[in-house]
C-alpha cells in the first residue's frame, strides 16, 4: 500500500498506468466508499491505463486505508481538496485531470476553486441541479452512521448509505465526523469562478443528484451527460460514463 502525508494525516493511494505518460488523472471517490470500490473494481484503473494516462486514486481521509480521525474539524472540505494537491506533489505531478464522484465531486469542485491552475479537465459525477437545493436535515447522515442498527433509519437514502458503509467495513464514527465537516459553499455564483473545462455526469434516475445540466449551467462552458437508466449508485460502472469521460478528455464531446 502506497501512502503520502497531508495535513498530518497518512493517506493511502494507488498509482497505475505508464509512469512516463504525458497526462495524469486523480480519482476522488464518494462518501463511505474507497478507492478500490469506486474505481478499481469498476474497471477505471484498467481503462485509464489503456488510454495511456498515469492514474492516481486515493482513499479520502476517514475512508478505506487512510487515517480516520473522529473529529469533524479534520474534515473541512477545503482541507480535503488540498489532499489532492498533496498527492500530486508527492507524485511529482504539476497538473492533472480530476474525476470525482458524489462527495468526491464536491471535493473536486472545491479543489477547482482553491487552485484551478493545477487542474487540466474537471469531471464531476453523481452530482447535479440538486446541489443548489436547501440542505437535507442537518446531521441526518451522521446520525445514520451513528445509529446502533440500520433498521432504525427511516430515510431510504440514508439507510442505503449506512448499509453500504457496513458492507465496506468502514469506520462509521469517522464517516459521521466527515459528514459534519465544514464545507465551502458551492453556490451558482461561486461556481462561476471555475475556469477549467468541466463535464457533469449523472444518472437519469439519480434522485440524489438531479439533472446534470442544472449544475453544468452554473459553470462557464461546462457540458452535461445524462446516463440512461442509472441511479446514483449504478452510474459509476456504466460503460457510457467511461466513454463520455474519455471523449471529453480527447475533445470529442461537444
C-alpha positions in Angstrom: 0.0 0.0 0.0 1.4 3.4 -1.0 1.0 6.3 1.3 1.6 10.0 1.5 1.1 12.6 4.2 -1.3 15.6 4.0 -2.2 17.9 6.9 -0.5 15.5 9.3 -2.6 12.5 8.1 -1.4 9.4 6.4 -3.5 8.8 3.3 -3.4 5.6 1.1 -3.4 5.7 -2.7 -2.8 3.6 -5.8 -0.8 4.6 -8.8 -1.4 2.9 -12.2 -0.8 3.4 -15.9 2.5 4.3 -17.5 4.8 6.4 -15.3 6.1 8.4 -18.2 2.6 9.4 -19.5 2.1 13.0 -20.6 -1.3 13.2 -18.9 -2.2 12.3 -15.4 -5.6 11.9 -13.6 -6.6 11.9 -9.9 -9.7 9.9 -9.0 -11.8 11.0 -5.9 -14.3 8.5 -4.5 -17.6 9.1 -2.8 -18.8 9.1 0.8 -18.5 5.8 2.6 -16.6 4.2 -0.4 -12.9 3.9 -1.1 -10.5 3.8 -4.0 -11.0 0.1 -4.6 -14.8 0.0 -4.5 -15.5 3.1 -6.6 -12.6 2.9 -9.1 -10.6 -0.3 -9.3 -13.5 -2.7 -9.0 -15.4 -0.7 -11.6 -12.7 -1.0 -14.2 -11.4 2.5 -14.1 -7.8 1.6 -13.4 -7.5 -0.6 -16.4 -9.4 1.8 -18.7 -7.2 4.7 -17.7 -4.0 2.7 -18.2 -5.3 1.5 -21.6 -5.7 5.2 -22.6 -2.0 5.8 -21.8 -2.7 8.0 -18.8 -0.9 8.0 -15.4 -3.6 7.5 -12.8 -3.8 8.1 -9.1 -6.7 7.2 -6.7 -6.6 8.0 -3.0 -8.7 6.9 0.0 -10.1 10.2 1.3 -9.3 10.9 4.9 -11.8 8.9 7.1 -12.1 6.2 4.4 -10.5 2.9 3.3 -6.9 2.5 4.4 -6.3 6.2 5.2 -6.3 7.7 8.7 -9.7 8.1 10.3 -9.9 10.9 12.8 -13.2 11.2 14.7 -13.0 15.0 14.9 -15.3 16.9 12.4 -12.7 19.7 12.3 -10.4 17.3 10.4 -12.9 17.1 7.5 -13.0 20.6 6.3 -13.8 20.2 2.6 -11.1 22.7 1.6 -8.5 20.6 3.6 -9.8 17.5 1.8 -9.3 19.3 -1.5 -5.8 20.2 -0.6 -5.2 16.4 0.0 -5.5 16.1 -3.8 -2.7 18.6 -4.4 -0.6 16.9 -1.7 -0.9 13.7 -3.6 0.1 15.4 -6.8 3.1 17.0 -5.1 4.1 13.6 -3.6 3.9 12.0 -7.1 5.7 14.9 -8.8 2.7 15.9 -10.9 2.1 19.6 -11.6 -1.2 19.3 -13.4 -3.8 16.6 -13.7 -7.3 15.9 -14.7 -9.7 15.5 -11.7 -12.5 12.9 -11.7 -14.8 12.9 -8.7 -17.9 11.0 -7.7 -20.6 12.3 -5.3 -18.7 13.6 -2.3 -15.6 13.3 -4.4 -17.2 15.7 -6.8 -17.8 18.2 -4.1 -14.1 17.9 -3.1 -13.0 18.2 -6.8 -15.2 21.4 -7.3 -13.7 22.8 -4.1 -10.2 22.0 -5.4 -11.0 23.9 -8.7 -11.9 26.9 -6.6 -8.8 26.6 -4.3 -6.3 26.2 -7.2 -7.7 25.7 -10.6 -4.3 26.3 -12.2 -3.3 22.8 -11.4 -6.3 21.2 -12.9 -6.5 20.2 -16.6 -10.0 18.9 -17.2 -12.6 18.5 -14.4 -15.2 15.8 -14.3 -17.8 15.6 -11.6 -20.3 12.8 -11.4 -23.2 11.8 -9.2 -24.0 15.5 -8.8 -26.4 17.8 -10.5 -29.0 20.5 -10.0 -30.0 19.3 -6.5 -26.7 20.7 -5.3 -28.4 24.0 -5.1 -31.5 22.8 -3.1 -31.7 23.5 0.6 -29.6 21.0 2.5 -31.2 17.8 3.8 -31.9 17.7 7.6 -28.6 18.8 9.2 -26.8 16.0 10.9 -29.1 13.2 9.5 -26.2 11.4 7.7 -24.0 11.5 10.8 -26.9 10.2 12.9 -27.5 7.4 10.4 -23.8 6.4 10.7 -24.0 6.5 14.5 -27.3 4.5 14.8 -27.0 1.2 16.6 -28.8 -0.6 13.7 -29.7 0.4 10.2 -33.2 -0.8 11.0 -33.8 2.4 13.0 -33.2 4.6 9.9 -36.4 5.6 8.2 -35.0 7.6 5.2 -34.3 5.1 2.4 -31.3 7.0 1.0 -29.7 7.3 4.4 -30.3 3.7 5.1 -28.7 2.7 1.8 -25.6 4.7 2.7 -25.5 3.0 6.1 -25.8 -0.4 4.6 -23.0 0.4 2.1 -20.7 1.6 4.9 -21.3 -1.6 6.8 -20.6 -3.7 3.7 -17.3 -1.9 3.2 -16.5 -2.3 6.9 -15.8 1.4 7.1 -15.3 3.3 10.4 -18.8 4.7 10.9 -17.7 7.2 13.6 -15.1 8.6 11.2 -17.8 8.8 8.5 -20.1 10.6 10.9 -17.4 13.1 11.6 -16.7 13.5 7.9 -20.4 14.3 7.2 -20.2 17.1 9.8 -17.1 18.6 8.3 -17.2 22.3 7.3 -17.9 22.9 3.6 -17.1 25.6 1.2 -20.5 26.8 -0.1 -20.8 25.6 -3.7 -23.4 28.1 -5.0 -24.2 29.1 -8.5 -22.4 32.5 -8.1 -19.3 30.8 -6.6 -19.0 28.1 -9.3 -18.9 30.9 -11.9 -15.3 31.3 -10.8 -14.3 27.9 -12.2 -12.4 28.3 -15.5 -11.5 24.8 -16.3 -13.1 22.6 -19.0 -15.8 20.8 -16.9 -18.1 17.8 -17.5 -21.0 17.0 -15.2 -22.4 13.4 -15.3 -25.4 11.9 -13.5 -27.8 9.1 -14.0 -31.3 9.8 -15.3 -32.7 8.2 -12.2 -30.3 9.8 -9.7 -32.7 11.3 -7.2 -29.8 12.5 -5.0 -28.0 14.4 -7.8 -30.8 15.7 -10.0 -30.3 16.6 -13.7 -26.6 17.3 -14.5 -27.5 20.2 -16.8 -28.7 22.2 -13.9 -25.2 22.1 -12.4 -23.4 22.5 -15.7 -25.3 25.7 -16.4 -23.6 27.3 -13.3 -20.0 26.6 -14.6 -18.9 28.6 -17.6 -18.6 26.3 -20.7 -19.4 23.1 -18.8 -21.0 20.2 -20.6 -23.5 17.7 -19.2 -24.2 14.0 -19.8 -27.2 12.1 -18.5 -26.7 8.3 -18.3 -29.9 6.5 -19.2 -31.4 4.0 -16.7 -28.9 4.8 -14.0 -29.5 5.8 -10.4 -26.9 7.3 -8.0 -25.1 4.0 -7.2 -25.2 2.3 -10.7 -23.8 5.1 -12.8 -20.2 4.7 -11.8 -19.8 1.4 -13.5 -21.8 2.3 -16.6 -19.8 2.0 -19.9 -21.2 5.2 -21.2 -19.7 7.0 -18.2 -16.2 5.9 -19.2 -16.9 6.7 -22.8 -18.1 10.2 -22.0 -15.1 10.9 -19.8 -12.6 9.8 -22.4 -14.4 11.6 -25.2 -14.3 14.7 -23.1 -10.6 14.4 -22.5 -10.0 13.8 -26.2 -12.0 16.8 -27.3 -14.8 14.8 -29.0 -17.6 15.6 -26.6 -19.3 18.8 -27.8 
